[in-house]
């Protein structure tokens, strides 16, 4: 057994993916909101407000995950830590971000796993002799 590898070193690709996908998701969400509000036909008069509600929630969840929280999952431990703006710059805990997601998410009852361990950031593994 050589040197221990910190958890943060293995998450570079995931954090890069968050930075790449956010502008794409943001532009697509803005385009979808524009199309729903201004280009919907008269037949969709009542239904478009339901679509707009759904699209605004989807955009807010995209912003939350790609910028504010940026979850990093450590498998096989099923542990989770966040690397987003709320945690690194504003000092929120990972648990607070998870609670904010479940309050914000309209489908929170189907996505909760009670076996998740919330780790404070930053977390490093240490080698013991």
C-alpha positions in Angstrom: 0.0 0.0 0.0 1.5 3.2 -1.2 0.4 6.7 -0.5 -3.2 7.5 0.2 -5.2 9.4 -2.5 -7.4 12.2 -1.4 -11.0 11.9 -2.5 -10.9 15.3 -4.3 -8.2 14.1 -6.8 -10.6 11.6 -8.4 -13.4 14.1 -9.0 -11.8 16.4 -11.4 -13.8 15.2 -14.4 -17.1 15.4 -12.5 -16.5 19.0 -11.4 -15.4 19.9 -15.0 -18.6 18.3 -16.3 -20.7 20.6 -14.0 -18.9 23.6 -15.4 -19.5 22.5 -19.0 -23.1 21.5 -18.6 -24.3 24.6 -16.7 -24.1 27.1 -19.6 -25.7 24.5 -22.0 -28.6 23.8 -19.5 -29.1 27.4 -18.7 -29.4 28.4 -22.4 -31.8 25.5 -23.2 -33.9 26.4 -20.1 -34.1 30.1 -21.2 -35.0 29.0 -24.7 -37.7 26.6 -23.4 -39.2 29.3 -21.2 -39.2 31.8 -24.1 -40.9 29.3 -26.4 -43.5 28.4 -23.8 -44.4 32.0 -23.0 -44.3 33.6 -26.4 -44.7 30.9 -29.1 -47.4 28.7 -27.6 -50.5 28.4 -29.7 -54.0 29.4 -28.5 -55.0 25.8 -28.1 -52.3 25.5 -25.3 -53.7 28.5 -23.5 -54.2 26.7 -20.1 -51.6 24.0 -20.5 -48.7 26.3 -21.2 -48.8 27.6 -17.6 -48.3 24.1 -16.3 -45.4 23.7 -18.7 -43.9 27.0 -17.6 -44.2 26.0 -14.0 -42.4 22.7 -14.7 -39.7 24.4 -16.8 -39.0 27.0 -14.1 -38.6 24.2 -11.5 -36.4 22.2 -13.8 -34.2 25.3 -14.4 -33.9 26.0 -10.7 -32.9 22.4 -10.0 -30.3 22.6 -12.8 -28.8 25.8 -11.3 -28.9 24.3 -7.8 -27.0 21.1 -8.8 -24.6 22.6 -11.4 -23.6 25.8 -9.5 -24.8 26.0 -6.0 -24.3 22.5 -4.7 -22.2 20.3 -7.1 -22.6 16.9 -5.4 -19.7 14.5 -5.3 -20.6 10.9 -4.5 -18.0 8.5 -3.0 -18.7 4.9 -3.9 -18.8 2.2 -2.6 -19.2 4.0 0.7 -22.4 5.8 -0.5 -21.0 9.0 1.0 -21.7 12.5 -0.4 -20.0 15.9 -0.3 -20.7 19.1 -2.1 -18.3 21.4 -3.9 -20.5 24.2 -5.1 -20.8 27.9 -4.2 -23.1 27.4 -1.2 -20.5 25.1 0.4 -17.2 26.6 -0.6 -18.0 30.3 -0.5 -21.0 30.7 1.8 -20.2 27.9 4.4 -23.4 25.8 4.1 -23.1 22.2 5.0 -23.8 19.3 2.7 -26.8 18.2 4.8 -28.3 21.7 4.4 -28.0 21.5 0.6 -29.6 18.1 0.6 -32.5 19.5 2.7 -32.8 22.5 0.4 -33.0 20.2 -2.6 -35.8 18.1 -1.0 -37.7 21.3 -0.2 -37.3 22.6 -3.7 -37.9 19.3 -5.6 -41.4 18.5 -6.5 -40.6 14.7 -6.5 -38.7 14.6 -3.3 -40.5 11.6 -1.9 -39.2 9.3 -4.6 -35.5 10.3 -4.5 -34.5 10.0 -0.8 -32.1 7.3 0.3 -31.7 7.0 4.0 -28.4 5.1 3.6 -26.4 8.1 2.4 -23.6 9.5 4.6 -23.0 13.2 4.5 -19.3 14.2 4.7 -18.0 17.6 5.6 -15.8 19.2 3.0 -12.9 18.7 2.3 -12.6 15.0 3.1 -9.3 13.1 2.8 -8.6 9.5 3.3 -5.6 8.7 5.5 -3.4 5.7 5.5 -2.8 4.0 8.8 0.0 1.7 9.6 
